[in-house]
Amino acid sequence: MSISRRHFLKTCSAVSLGFLGLSQFSCEPKKSNGQSGLHPRGYGRLRPDPDGILDLPDGFTYKIISQPGDKMDDGYFVPPMPDGMATFAGPNGLTIVVRNHEINPGEKGAFGKKHELFKNIDPDKVYDAGQGKTPGCGGTSTIVYDTHSQEIVTQYLSLAGTIRNCAGGPTPWNSWITCEETNDVPEKRNGIFIEKYHGFNFEVPASAKIQLADPIPLKAMGRFRHEAIAIDPETGIVYQTEDKDDGLIYRFIPNEPGKFVKGGKLQALRIVDGRKDTRNWGDEQVKVRERLKVDWIDMEDVEAPEDDLRMRGYDKGAALFARGEGMWRGEDGVYFACTSGGKKEIGQIWRYIPSTFEGTGEEVNESGILELFIEPNDSELIKNADNLTIAPWGDLIVCEDRSGGVVRLVGITPQGRFYTFANHHKHTEFAGVCFSPDGTTLFVNMQRAGLTLAITGPFWKSA
């Protein structure tokens, strides 16, 4: 199936539309009132929130739209630990938000404290029932949202029986690929029952109607500690991050674009000049804005029960990355964060520029390019980049996953300038940042607090 760039831009939110917007804003590395000193001059300094939840610039407001324990329209509860998200255009101008939940089996989820509502679910719609005692409580929930009234229309459980759904990515055909960040195997331990192998991706339709997705593991995309994915709409190729300190970057070439259940070929990224470590933990190996030619190594036994896919890839020449996390596709390439990369192990952001002949035999004549977009090694600029998205004006908006102190949403312009858009003092990571298709609303999660927020304001205000 051929997927046009125009169709992709219409159906997936938060892609770069080529505007410069906030790229003209500069940063002021001073501290004031205990806040990080970075802020965009065009938005001004952040206002302390009297409720102690979220500090924003003047003119911006937030609303808590969902939190754990809220009763959803299907009778289940909003699960805790919201993580990666994406938005989709729904009917009648509505926005559909599909949201992950990074929950382990046995923990409280959509079915209640003692899973008392699990008896109500169709068994065919559950991936791992945990013998009916400790079902997989990760999965996804879906919010149908009206950005005009800033109200939820519908909210429901959309995938059941999976574990530690961390990030993922939108598809060009209005679905969400949710990723399990785990390598759990069938076993019984400490009263926890796991019936199936985990560490897979699953596809969840973005639907305004209450429905549970068919829980089909996309095994050909590999079994590992998945984090996020991004899809090239021109080729249907899927790029994937792995959340390990010695993880790889993968791409999946489907046998039939848009039909992942029909299988395909999994490959790992290799740097052509032979460098095998991008983490820059010792002597610097990759310089900021250095461009490296890459090729891709075929992987075998991609759903093996052993947690050794990355090790086998490295032995074949694949490059190591330090905790690959958030990933998003823009007009100029695929951006992804490595949370513990860099000399100070506080984060890198990379950009992959696909070949004109990506995934074809002619690729040998024009390599894809890997570029280290930023590595500031300065926690004043950014610390432990995690989920990220691309704003409608072209800047990256990045979630921090830092321990202690103020946690921020950080903007990065195409020129590599930083600014703080928001911060909180809840000692929990930001996650799932994404814009509504109409560009009016920024959604984000505060993970351990369990809050999903909708932020509105003068996003298009110029400096």
C-alpha positions as CSV (number, residue, x, y, z in Angstrom):
1,M,0.0,0.0,0.0
2,S,1.4,3.4,-1.0
3,I,1.1,6.0,1.8
4,S,1.5,9.6,0.6
5,R,3.3,12.2,2.7
6,R,0.2,14.4,2.5
7,H,-2.0,11.7,3.9
8,F,0.4,11.1,6.7
9,L,0.5,14.8,7.7
10,K,-3.3,14.9,7.7
11,T,-3.8,11.9,9.8
12,C,-0.9,12.0,12.4
13,S,-0.5,14.9,14.8
14,A,2.5,16.8,15.9
15,V,4.7,16.4,12.8
16,S,6.9,19.2,11.6
17,L,5.2,21.5,9.1
18,G,8.3,23.4,8.3
19,F,7.6,26.6,10.3
20,L,10.5,28.2,12.2
21,G,8.2,29.6,15.0
22,L,10.1,29.3,18.2
23,S,13.4,28.7,16.5
24,Q,14.1,32.4,16.8
25,F,13.9,32.3,20.6
26,S,17.1,32.3,22.6
27,C,17.9,31.1,26.0
28,E,19.1,32.8,29.2
29,P,21.2,30.6,31.4
30,K,20.3,32.3,34.6
31,K,18.4,31.1,37.6
32,S,15.5,32.9,39.1
33,N,13.0,32.0,41.9
34,G,14.4,28.5,42.1
35,Q,13.5,27.7,38.5
36,S,15.7,26.6,35.7
37,G,17.1,29.7,34.0
38,L,16.2,28.7,30.5
39,H,13.1,30.1,29.0
40,P,11.9,31.4,25.6
41,R,11.9,35.2,25.5
42,G,8.8,34.9,23.3
43,Y,6.8,33.3,26.1
44,G,8.4,34.9,29.1
45,R,9.3,33.4,32.5
46,L,7.2,30.6,34.0
47,R,4.5,31.5,36.5
48,P,4.6,29.5,39.7
49,D,1.4,27.4,39.9
50,P,-0.5,28.1,43.2
51,D,-1.6,24.5,43.1
52,G,1.9,23.3,42.8
53,I,1.3,21.1,39.7
54,L,2.6,22.8,36.6
55,D,4.4,26.1,36.0
56,L,3.7,27.7,32.6
57,P,4.4,31.0,30.9
58,D,1.8,33.8,31.0
59,G,-1.2,33.2,28.8
60,F,-1.0,29.4,29.1
61,T,-3.2,27.2,31.2
62,Y,-3.5,23.5,32.0
63,K,-6.4,21.2,32.8
64,I,-6.2,17.8,34.4
65,I,-8.4,15.8,32.1
66,S,-7.8,12.3,33.5
67,Q,-6.3,10.6,36.5
68,P,-6.1,7.1,38.0
69,G,-9.3,5.7,39.5
70,D,-11.6,7.8,37.3
71,K,-14.5,5.6,36.0
72,M,-14.4,5.2,32.3
73,D,-17.3,4.9,29.9
74,D,-16.8,1.1,29.5
75,G,-17.1,0.5,33.3
76,Y,-13.4,0.1,34.0
77,F,-11.0,2.5,35.8
78,V,-8.4,4.8,34.4
79,P,-5.1,2.9,35.0
80,P,-2.1,4.6,36.7
81,M,1.3,5.2,35.2
82,P,0.4,6.9,31.9
83,D,3.3,7.0,29.5
84,G,3.6,7.4,25.7
85,M,0.7,8.9,23.7
86,A,-0.3,10.1,20.3
87,T,-3.3,12.0,18.9
88,F,-5.4,11.4,15.8
89,A,-8.1,13.3,14.0
90,G,-11.5,12.0,15.0
91,P,-15.0,12.5,13.7
92,N,-16.7,16.0,13.8
93,G,-13.4,17.7,14.8
94,L,-12.8,15.6,17.8
95,T,-9.3,14.4,18.9
96,I,-8.5,10.8,19.7
97,V,-5.7,10.3,22.2
98,V,-4.3,6.8,22.6
99,R,-2.3,6.4,25.9
100,N,0.0,3.8,27.3
101,H,0.2,2.6,30.9
102,E,3.6,1.3,32.2
103,I,2.2,-1.2,34.7
104,N,3.5,-4.6,35.8
105,P,1.3,-7.7,36.3
106,G,-0.3,-7.8,39.7
107,E,-0.4,-4.1,40.1
108,K,-3.6,-2.1,40.3
109,G,-5.0,-1.3,36.8
110,A,-8.2,-0.9,34.9
111,F,-9.9,-3.8,36.7
112,G,-9.7,-2.5,40.2
113,K,-7.5,-3.1,43.2
114,K,-8.1,-6.8,43.3
115,H,-8.9,-7.2,39.6
116,E,-12.5,-7.6,40.5
117,L,-13.7,-6.3,37.1
118,F,-11.5,-8.7,35.1
119,K,-14.4,-11.1,35.0
120,N,-16.3,-8.7,32.7
121,I,-13.8,-8.7,29.9
122,D,-13.9,-10.9,26.8
123,P,-11.1,-13.4,27.2
124,D,-10.3,-13.2,23.5
125,K,-9.5,-9.6,24.0
126,V,-6.8,-10.2,26.6
127,Y,-3.2,-11.0,25.6
128,D,-2.1,-12.5,29.0
129,A,-4.7,-13.2,31.6
130,G,-2.2,-14.3,34.2
131,Q,-4.4,-17.4,34.9
132,G,-7.2,-14.9,35.8
133,K,-5.3,-13.9,39.0
134,T,-2.7,-11.4,37.9
135,P,-3.6,-10.3,34.4
136,G,-1.3,-8.0,32.4
137,C,-2.5,-4.5,33.5
138,G,-0.5,-2.4,31.1
139,G,-2.1,-1.9,27.8
140,T,-3.7,1.3,26.5
141,S,-6.6,3.6,27.2
142,T,-8.2,5.9,24.7
143,I,-9.6,9.4,25.3
144,V,-11.9,11.1,22.8
145,Y,-11.5,14.8,23.4
146,D,-13.2,18.0,22.3
147,T,-10.5,20.7,22.0
148,H,-13.2,23.4,21.5
149,S,-14.9,22.7,24.9
150,Q,-11.7,21.2,26.4
151,E,-13.8,18.3,27.7
152,I,-13.6,14.5,27.4
153,V,-16.3,13.0,25.3
154,T,-15.5,9.3,25.9
155,Q,-12.8,7.4,27.7
156,Y,-12.2,3.6,27.6
157,L,-9.7,0.7,27.8
158,S,-8.4,-0.1,24.3
159,L,-5.8,-2.9,24.9
160,A,-5.7,-5.4,27.6
161,G,-3.3,-8.0,29.0
162,T,0.1,-6.5,28.1
163,I,2.9,-5.4,30.4
164,R,4.8,-2.2,30.9
165,N,3.5,-0.4,27.8
166,C,6.1,2.4,27.7
167,A,6.1,4.4,24.4
168,G,5.3,3.6,20.8
169,G,4.3,5.7,17.8
170,P,1.4,6.7,15.5
171,T,0.9,5.1,12.1
172,P,-0.2,6.9,8.9
173,W,-3.4,4.8,8.9
174,N,-4.9,6.0,12.2
175,S,-3.6,3.5,14.7
176,W,-1.1,3.5,17.6
177,I,1.8,1.0,17.9
178,T,2.2,0.4,21.6
179,C,5.5,-1.1,22.9
180,E,6.2,-3.4,25.8
181,E,9.3,-2.4,27.7
182,T,10.0,-5.8,29.2
183,N,11.4,-9.3,28.5
184,D,9.1,-11.2,30.8
185,V,8.7,-14.9,30.2
186,P,6.0,-17.5,31.2
187,E,6.5,-18.2,34.9
188,K,5.1,-18.0,38.4
189,R,7.0,-15.9,40.9
190,N,6.0,-14.3,44.2
191,G,2.3,-14.9,43.4
192,I,2.5,-13.4,40.0
193,F,1.4,-15.5,37.1
194,I,2.7,-14.8,33.6
195,E,1.4,-17.1,30.8
196,K,3.1,-15.7,27.7
197,Y,6.3,-14.2,26.4
198,H,6.4,-10.4,26.5
199,G,8.5,-7.8,24.8
200,F,6.4,-7.2,21.7
201,N,4.6,-4.4,19.9
202,F,0.8,-4.3,19.5
203,E,-1.4,-2.2,17.2
204,V,-4.3,-0.3,18.6
205,P,-6.9,1.4,16.3
206,A,-7.6,5.1,17.1
207,S,-11.4,4.8,17.4
208,A,-14.0,7.2,18.7
209,K,-16.1,4.1,19.5
210,I,-15.5,2.0,22.6
211,Q,-13.6,-1.1,21.5
212,L,-10.8,-3.4,22.6
213,A,-8.0,-4.0,20.1
214,D,-7.3,-7.6,19.1
215,P,-4.2,-8.4,21.3
216,I,-1.9,-9.7,18.5
217,P,1.8,-9.5,19.2
218,L,3.8,-8.2,16.2
219,K,6.5,-10.7,16.7
220,A,8.4,-10.0,13.4
221,M,9.2,-6.6,14.8
222,G,11.4,-8.3,17.4
223,R,11.3,-9.3,21.1
224,F,13.3,-6.9,23.2
225,R,12.8,-4.0,25.7
226,H,10.9,-1.8,23.2
227,E,10.5,1.9,23.8
228,A,9.3,3.9,20.8
229,I,8.7,3.6,17.1
230,A,8.4,6.0,14.1
231,I,7.2,5.2,10.6
232,D,8.3,6.6,7.3
233,P,5.1,7.3,5.4
234,E,6.8,7.0,2.0
235,T,8.2,3.5,2.6
236,G,6.1,2.1,5.5
237,I,9.5,1.2,7.2
238,V,9.3,1.2,11.1
239,Y,12.3,2.5,13.2
240,Q,12.5,1.3,16.8
241,T,14.4,2.2,19.9
242,E,15.5,-0.2,22.7
243,D,15.6,1.0,26.3
244,K,18.9,-0.6,27.4
245,D,22.3,0.9,28.2
246,D,23.7,-1.3,25.4
247,G,20.7,-1.2,23.1
248,L,20.5,-1.0,19.4
249,I,18.4,1.0,16.9
250,Y,16.3,-1.3,14.7
251,R,14.3,-0.9,11.5
252,F,11.5,-3.2,10.4
253,I,10.7,-3.5,6.7
254,P,7.2,-5.0,6.4
255,N,6.3,-7.5,3.8
256,E,3.3,-5.4,3.1
257,P,3.3,-1.8,4.4
258,G,0.5,-1.2,6.8
259,K,0.0,-5.0,7.5
260,F,2.5,-5.7,10.2
261,V,0.8,-9.0,11.1
262,K,2.1,-10.3,7.7
263,G,5.7,-10.2,8.9
264,G,8.8,-8.6,7.5
265,K,12.5,-8.2,8.0
266,L,14.1,-6.8,11.2
267,Q,17.5,-5.1,10.9
268,A,19.9,-3.3,13.2
269,L,21.8,0.0,12.4
270,R,25.5,-0.3,11.7
271,I,27.9,2.6,11.2
272,V,29.8,2.2,7.9
273,D,33.2,3.4,9.2
274,G,33.2,0.7,11.8
275,R,32.5,2.7,15.0
276,K,30.4,0.5,17.3
277,D,29.7,2.8,20.3
278,T,27.7,6.0,20.0
279,R,27.4,6.5,23.8
280,N,30.5,8.8,24.2
281,W,31.1,7.5,27.7
282,G,34.8,7.3,27.3
283,D,36.9,9.1,24.7
284,E,34.5,11.0,22.4
285,Q,33.6,9.0,19.4
286,V,30.9,11.0,17.8
287,K,30.9,14.8,17.6
288,V,27.7,16.9,17.6
289,R,26.4,17.5,14.1
290,E,28.8,14.9,12.8
291,R,27.2,12.9,10.0
292,L,27.8,9.2,9.7
293,K,26.9,6.9,6.9
294,V,25.1,3.8,8.0
295,D,23.8,0.5,6.7
296,W,21.6,-2.2,8.2
297,I,22.3,-5.7,9.4
298,D,19.7,-8.5,9.0
299,M,18.6,-10.0,12.3
300,E,17.5,-13.6,12.8
301,D,15.5,-15.4,15.6
302,V,13.9,-12.0,16.4
303,E,11.4,-13.5,18.8
304,A,13.8,-15.8,20.7
305,P,13.1,-16.3,24.4
306,E,16.6,-15.3,25.4
307,D,17.2,-11.6,25.9
308,D,20.1,-11.5,23.6
309,L,18.9,-9.9,20.4
310,R,21.0,-6.7,20.9
311,M,24.1,-8.8,21.8
312,R,23.8,-10.8,18.6
313,G,23.4,-7.6,16.7
314,Y,26.5,-6.1,18.3
315,D,28.5,-9.2,17.5
316,K,27.5,-8.7,13.8
317,G,28.7,-5.0,13.9
318,A,25.6,-3.1,15.0
319,A,26.2,0.2,16.9
320,L,25.4,0.6,20.6
321,F,23.1,3.3,21.9
322,A,22.6,4.4,25.5
323,R,18.9,3.8,26.4
324,G,17.1,4.6,23.3
325,E,13.7,6.1,24.3
326,G,11.4,8.7,22.6
327,M,11.2,8.7,18.8
328,W,9.3,10.9,16.3
329,R,9.4,11.5,12.6
330,G,9.7,15.0,11.2
331,E,10.0,16.4,7.7
332,D,13.8,16.2,7.9
333,G,14.3,12.8,9.5
334,V,13.6,10.6,12.5
335,Y,14.6,12.1,15.9
336,F,15.2,9.9,18.9
337,A,16.5,10.4,22.4
338,C,19.2,8.3,24.2
339,T,18.4,9.0,27.9
340,S,21.8,8.1,29.3
341,G,24.1,9.0,26.4
342,G,26.9,11.5,26.4
343,K,30.0,12.2,28.5
344,K,28.0,13.0,31.6
345,E,25.4,10.3,30.8
346,I,22.5,12.8,30.9
347,G,21.3,12.4,27.4
348,Q,21.7,12.8,23.6
349,I,19.2,13.3,20.8
350,W,20.0,11.9,17.4
351,R,18.6,12.3,13.9
352,Y,18.4,9.6,11.3
353,I,18.0,10.8,7.7
354,P,16.8,7.9,5.5
355,S,18.3,7.2,2.1
356,T,16.4,8.2,-1.0
357,F,16.5,4.4,-1.7
358,E,15.7,3.4,1.9
359,G,15.1,-0.3,2.3
360,T,15.9,-1.2,-1.4
361,G,18.8,-2.7,-3.2
362,E,19.9,0.7,-4.4
363,E,20.5,1.8,-0.8
364,V,24.1,0.8,-1.2
365,N,24.6,3.7,-3.6
366,E,23.3,6.3,-1.1
367,S,23.5,5.5,2.6
368,G,21.2,6.7,5.3
369,I,22.8,9.3,7.6
370,L,23.0,9.3,11.4
371,E,23.6,12.7,13.0
372,L,24.2,13.5,16.7
373,F,21.8,16.4,16.9
374,I,22.6,17.5,20.4
375,E,24.7,16.4,23.4
376,P,24.9,19.3,25.8
377,N,26.3,17.5,28.8
378,D,24.7,20.3,30.8
379,S,21.7,19.6,33.1
380,E,20.8,23.3,32.9
381,L,19.9,22.7,29.2
382,I,18.4,19.3,29.4
383,K,18.7,16.2,31.6
384,N,17.7,12.6,30.6
385,A,15.6,13.3,27.5
386,D,12.8,10.7,27.2
387,N,9.6,11.0,25.2
388,L,9.6,13.7,22.5
389,T,7.5,15.1,19.7
390,I,7.8,17.7,17.0
391,A,5.7,20.8,17.4
392,P,3.7,22.1,14.4
393,W,6.2,25.0,14.1
394,G,9.2,22.5,13.8
395,D,10.8,22.5,17.3
396,L,11.3,19.4,19.4
397,I,9.4,19.3,22.6
398,V,11.1,16.9,25.0
399,C,10.1,15.3,28.3
400,E,12.7,15.0,31.0
401,D,13.0,11.9,33.1
402,R,15.3,13.3,35.8
403,S,15.5,12.3,39.4
404,G,14.9,15.0,42.0
405,G,14.3,18.7,41.6
406,V,12.4,20.4,38.9
407,V,11.3,18.3,35.9
408,R,10.8,20.1,32.7
409,L,9.3,20.1,29.2
410,V,12.1,21.5,27.1
411,G,11.9,23.0,23.6
412,I,14.8,22.6,21.2
413,T,14.9,24.7,18.0
414,P,16.2,23.3,14.7
415,Q,19.3,25.3,15.3
416,G,19.9,23.5,18.7
417,R,18.8,26.3,21.0
418,F,17.0,25.3,24.2
419,Y,14.1,26.8,26.2
420,T,11.9,25.6,29.1
421,F,8.2,25.5,28.2
422,A,6.9,24.0,31.5
423,N,8.1,22.4,34.7
424,H,6.7,20.7,37.8
425,H,7.9,19.7,41.3
426,K,6.2,16.3,41.6
427,H,9.4,14.3,41.3
428,T,8.1,12.2,38.4
429,E,8.9,12.1,34.7
430,F,6.9,13.9,32.0
431,A,5.7,11.4,29.3
432,G,3.6,11.2,26.2
433,V,3.9,14.7,25.0
434,C,1.9,15.3,21.8
435,F,-0.2,18.0,20.0
436,S,-3.8,17.8,19.0
437,P,-4.3,17.6,15.2
438,D,-5.6,21.2,15.2
439,G,-2.5,22.4,17.0
440,T,-4.5,24.1,19.8
441,T,-3.8,21.6,22.6
442,L,-0.6,20.0,24.0
443,F,-1.2,16.8,25.9
444,V,1.3,15.4,28.4
445,N,1.4,12.9,31.3
446,M,3.0,13.2,34.7
447,Q,3.7,9.6,35.1
448,R,3.8,8.6,38.8
449,A,1.3,11.3,39.7
450,G,-0.9,9.6,37.1
451,L,-2.1,12.8,35.6
452,T,-3.0,13.5,32.0
453,L,-3.0,17.2,31.2
454,A,-4.2,19.4,28.4
455,I,-2.3,22.6,27.9
456,T,-3.7,25.5,25.9
457,G,-2.4,29.0,25.1
458,P,-0.7,31.2,22.5
459,F,1.5,28.6,21.0
460,W,2.0,30.7,17.8
461,K,3.0,33.8,19.7
462,S,6.1,35.3,18.0
463,A,9.1,36.8,19.8
